[in-house]
Amino acid sequence: MELFQIFGIIPYFCNVDTYNLGKVKRTEGRHAPEMSKQTGFPSPATHYLEAPIDLNKELVYHQDATFFIRINGNSYKEYNVFDKDVLIVDRSLKFYGNRLALIIAAGEFDIKAYKDVSAENEILVWGIITYIIHNTL
C-alpha cells in the first residue's frame, strides 16, 4: 500500500464513495453546426488549396496527336509567328475555315492559312496549329 502512495496513485481496491444521481437527462439546447466565421487576416497558405493550372489539359485537345514546335527566325511575321515562339500542332484536326496549318510543300515544312492555299499546288497538311505561344524574352 505504501508503494502506491509514493507515486500518488489510488489503488483500484480502495473504498470509494458512490453517489446515485438518478437518471441521466438530455440537454435541452443542442449545438447546431454553423458556417465558420473567420476573424482577422486570411491564411497566407489559402492559395495551396487551389489546383494548379495544367497547360496540357488546357491547350491540348488530342494528346496522342499533338506536337510542340519551336520556330527559329521571323519568316512567318505575316501569321503573327515570331522567333522562338512555340506552335502547338494537332494532327487529328481538319484543315478548313480560317485556320493555320503546318504543311509540307516541296519537301519542306511551311505555315499556311486556309485562304492562302490554292488548288493548283499540291500540298500535304501535316497538322493544324491550335495555339501560338509567344516568347516575351
Secondary structure in CASP SS format (residue, H / E / C, confidence):
PFRMAT SS
TARGET T0000
AUTHOR 0000-0000-0000
METHOD secondary structure of the structure
MODEL  1
M C 1.00
E H 1.00
L H 1.00
F H 1.00
Q H 1.00
I H 1.00
F H 1.00
G C 1.00
I C 1.00
I C 1.00
P C 1.00
Y C 1.00
F C 1.00
C C 1.00
N C 1.00
V C 1.00
D C 1.00
T C 1.00
Y C 1.00
N C 1.00
L C 1.00
G C 1.00
K C 1.00
V C 1.00
K C 1.00
R C 1.00
T C 1.00
E C 1.00
G C 1.00
R C 1.00
H C 1.00
A C 1.00
P C 1.00
E C 1.00
M C 1.00
S C 1.00
K C 1.00
Q C 1.00
T C 1.00
G C 1.00
F C 1.00
P C 1.00
S C 1.00
P C 1.00
A C 1.00
T H 1.00
H H 1.00
Y H 1.00
L H 1.00
E C 1.00
A C 1.00
P C 1.00
I C 1.00
D C 1.00
L H 1.00
N H 1.00
K H 1.00
E H 1.00
L H 1.00
V C 1.00
Y C 1.00
H C 1.00
Q H 1.00
D H 1.00
A H 1.00
T E 1.00
F E 1.00
F E 1.00
I E 1.00
R E 1.00
I C 1.00
N C 1.00
G C 1.00
N C 1.00
S C 1.00
Y C 1.00
K H 1.00
E H 1.00
Y H 1.00
N C 1.00
V C 1.00
F C 1.00
D C 1.00
K C 1.00
D C 1.00
V E 1.00
L E 1.00
I E 1.00
V E 1.00
D E 1.00
R C 1.00
S C 1.00
L C 1.00
K C 1.00
F C 1.00
Y C 1.00
G C 1.00
N C 1.00
R C 1.00
L E 1.00
A E 1.00
L E 1.00
I E 1.00
I E 1.00
A E 1.00
A C 1.00
G C 1.00
E E 1.00
F E 1.00
D E 1.00
I E 1.00
K E 1.00
A E 1.00
Y H 1.00
K H 1.00
D H 1.00
V C 1.00
S C 1.00
A C 1.00
E C 1.00
N C 1.00
E C 1.00
I C 1.00
L E 1.00
V E 1.00
W E 1.00
G E 1.00
I E 1.00
I E 1.00
T E 1.00
Y E 1.00
I E 1.00
I E 1.00
H C 1.00
N C 1.00
T C 1.00
L C 1.00
END
